[in-house]
Amino acid sequence: MYGGGNSFEGPAKNELVEQENPALLAAFEARIAANEKIEPTDWMPALYRNQLIRMIEQHAHSEIIGALPEGTWITRAPGFKRKLALMAKVQDEVGHAQLLYSAAETLGKSREDMIADLINGKSKYSNIFNYPAFTWADSTIISWLVDAGAIVNQLANSRGSYGPYVRALERICVEESFHLKYGHDAVVTLATGSPIQRAMVQDALNRWWTPLMHFFGPPDKMSVHTEILVRWKVKMSTNDECRQQFLDMYVPKIWDLGLTVPDPNLRKDPETGQWLYTEPDWAEFKRVINGDGPCNKERLAVRRKAETRGAWVREALKASETAHVRVRPFA
């Protein structure tokens, strides 16, 4: 995932919940409390369905768009093994999107509508993929730290309440663990290499730090979705909890490599054990998530072109009455 619901705006949740049948809602919440999985044919509140569609759809879009900045480095990766590994990783990310679109479809929104909402800008994806990957080091930071952040989110949500999403995440998390190892190895190679390589990876880390801090979404005090998502176990950890877990796991690893985190205020509070850090610019986050980032137009243009080029294939598959060429078997 590249981020779980990460926008500021949202429905008036109290009104929507109050409109539900009280008996059905009580039975639903009792199942959630008992850690039962909700399946597509089960009754669910409209808000639960809508929030899941929004969250899973954003996740699927993020996997598709997230393949683009790394995909541009396949032909330029240093060495044949790196090229093969990166190509396999990008292929996995696109496969993850297909799993997630399938999970979202069980909630009643078609894949065609989801793709249409992506390319017309109605549906969001993780803001972090609207930043450019200038160097090979950018690609390695994405593979390590962005995927690390994704795993923090995904492992938490794989214990959630909606069955199809949970099952998709279980498979995705296994593959993401390999991506993480690949990214870590690539960063270690640069961080322990020549002075030029070390400077290049430090420069990439400096560029990606703010997007990484944005990655987990707005602070809990600003998020309109967190309370209801946690209550119904759509999200198992809040945005701030995921951000703290990421810092706890990966800041020491960054320091171990001799790299510097570009935040002079980053430190642990000795009393609470929580990380203290410079609050990132949430105005920038909101601007980028709403379409005004460095690469928003470029990313959507790529998806729009792919959708246009693939239209004839989709139409051909739908036309069951069309006569197809039959290949005669060898004699």
C-alpha positions, 0 to 999 in steps of 0.5 A: 500500500502505498498508503491507506486512506490519506485524504483530508475530506470525507463523508459526514460519518455520524449522519450515515451511521445513524441512518442504518438499521440499529439491529443490523448495525449492532450485529455487524459491530458485534461480529467486528468485535469478535474478530470475524471477517466480513464477506461480500455477501454479508450485510454491512453499513453503507459507510463501511462499504464506501470507505473500503472502496475508497481505501482499496481503490486508492491502494490499487491505483498506488500500486499501478502508479508506483510502478512508474518511477521505478519502471523508468530505471529498468533499462538504466539499472547498473548491471544485468542482475539489477535490471532483472530484479527491478523488472520482477519487482515492477511486475509484482507491483502491477500484479498487486494492483490486479489483486486489489482491484478484484477485492474492491470489485467485490464491494460493487464498483467495477474495475472500469469505473475505478480506472476511469476515476483514476485517469480523470483525477477523481480517485486518489493514489499515494502522493509519494509517487508524484515525485521524480526519481532523478538517479539510480539512488532515488530508485533504491530509496523507493525500493527500500524505504517506500516499500518499508512504509508500505509493509508497515501499513499492509501488515497492520491492515492484513489483520483487518475485518474485510475478508477479500482485502485481508486475503489480498494483503496476505499475499502482497505482504509476502512479495513485498518482503522480497522487495524490501530485501532487494531495496536494502541490498541496493542501498547498502551497496551505494552507502558502502561504495565510493564517495560519489555513490554515498553522496548520491544515496544521501542526496536521494534520502534528503529528497525523499524524506518529506514525501516519506513523512507524508506517506502515512497520511495526515496526523490523526488530529487532522484525518477525518477517516481514522476514528471510524476506520479503526472502530470497524477494523478497516485500519488496524493502526492510525496514521500516527501509529504507523509513522512512529512504527516506521521511524522506530524500525528504520531510522536506526538502520539508516544511521547504521549505514552512516547516512543522515536523516535530514531532520535536525529535530528528529530524536526520541522523547526519553519519557514517552519513547515516541519520536519527535520530528519536524512536522512536514508541510501538510499544505504541500501534502494536500496540494500534491494529493489533489493534483498539483505535484511535480509529476501528477500530470505525467503519471496520469498521462501515462495511465491515460495513454495505456488505457487508450492503447488497450481499448481495442483489446478490451473491445475484442474480448467483449465481442464474443460473436466476432469470428476469430482466426483458427490456427490449424494443428500441425499434421 
